[in-house]
Amino acid sequence: MAYNETLAARVREKLTGEVPFEEKKMFGGVGFLVNGNMACGVNKDDLIVRVGSEENDAALARPHARPFDMTGRPMAGWILVEAGGCEEESTLSEWVKIGLDFALSLPPK
């Protein structure tokens, strides 16, 4: 399994109607971009959320969150949320909103 397509569909549903977004296959999963900036994505069973450097520590303090590390070097401002942290619709909505808000704070690409 490259990525959890059910989780991707749930993320897509959360983004639909909020802002125009683009889906892009990346890192063996799928990323959701707003104005050319990645907001969140799905890799295997994990949700990837771009939180930004300032919110990194607070996001990592939340249950089921860990650093995003695909190369042996964690990326500051990006986190992975394990499947258990995405089970509840309200929690998934919170994570998607965090990623969306950060992507919208960046200049369009």
Steps between C-alpha positions, in 0.01 A plus 500: 500500500650830391263710709169474679251602234216516753691757706582693181129506411415631848761778466370583151149527644621742769668723241222497243312827507755670727748622237617381160763230550713270290591139563846383412657157529816534709717309747313178421174662605287798412540865593231766513623841387340843534639782286787265412595444866450167670249507785477132582529157348478129556791257514419136576253526791633832629378853447772750415430852623700810424483700822790744461800543726320714758230237563727197470549433872133553588394264222748235610361518854162378373412129518613279210727770350865447414761674285474456123815310414532309174875537452646470850484876545174637645347795319419786739149630455369171363350222710346157457178413677461125550172332404373513859519877490273518195220265601262768628358732234536801729869428563570445130324830428724677752817361341386585147412854612846544654664397172260708293550811713877468471490450122273803464748710701768445234535694174357314200748308286 
